[in-house]
Amino acid sequence: MKSKGSSLSVGADDAVNIGPREQMKRRVMGIVFLIVGAGLAFLMIAYDAPRLPRAAVFFPLWMAGLGLFQAREKT
């Protein structure tokens, strides 16, 4: 049975849990990791690295995505 006062829906403004300073930190982290990942991918392709070591590009690109998406969504 559901009580009148309880609601599980959360609005977009209610879900913000980082301030502008932390958003900037995460955005900068995302941009730095994006540059590192792109540079690493370029070098590995340029030097014809084997496929398995190329998987190392995943980590910096993953961190870039996390940082940029967290900054955008303010979480």
C-alpha positions in Angstrom: 0.0 0.0 0.0 1.4 3.4 -1.0 1.1 6.4 1.4 0.2 9.8 0.1 3.4 11.5 1.1 5.9 9.2 -0.5 7.1 9.6 -4.0 10.0 7.9 -5.7 10.3 10.2 -8.7 13.2 12.7 -8.6 13.3 15.8 -10.8 16.4 16.8 -12.7 17.1 19.7 -10.4 16.9 17.4 -7.3 19.6 15.1 -8.6 22.4 17.6 -8.7 25.1 16.6 -6.2 28.2 18.5 -7.4 28.9 22.2 -7.5 30.3 24.3 -10.3 33.9 23.8 -9.1 33.6 20.0 -9.1 31.9 20.1 -12.5 34.9 22.0 -13.9 37.3 19.5 -12.4 35.5 16.6 -14.0 35.2 18.4 -17.3 39.0 19.1 -17.3 39.7 15.5 -16.3 37.5 14.3 -19.2 39.2 16.6 -21.7 42.7 15.6 -20.6 41.9 11.8 -20.8 40.3 12.4 -24.2 43.5 13.9 -25.5 45.6 11.2 -23.9 43.4 8.5 -25.3 43.3 10.0 -28.8 47.1 10.5 -28.7 47.7 7.0 -27.5 45.4 5.6 -30.3 47.2 7.7 -32.9 50.6 6.5 -31.7 49.6 2.8 -31.6 48.1 3.0 -35.1 51.1 4.9 -36.4 53.6 2.4 -35.0 51.4 -0.5 -36.1 51.0 -1.9 -32.6 49.4 -5.4 -32.2 45.7 -5.5 -31.5 45.9 -6.6 -27.8 48.0 -3.6 -26.7 45.7 -1.3 -28.6 43.1 -2.3 -26.0 45.0 0.0 -23.6 43.2 2.9 -25.3 40.0 1.8 -23.7 40.9 3.0 -20.2 41.7 6.7 -21.0 38.6 6.9 -23.3 36.4 5.4 -20.6 37.7 7.9 -18.0 37.1 10.8 -20.5 33.5 9.6 -21.0 32.9 9.4 -17.3 34.3 12.8 -16.6 32.5 14.6 -19.4 29.1 12.9 -18.8 29.3 13.5 -15.0 30.1 17.1 -15.6 27.2 17.5 -18.0 24.7 15.7 -15.8 26.0 17.3 -12.6 26.3 14.0 -10.8 
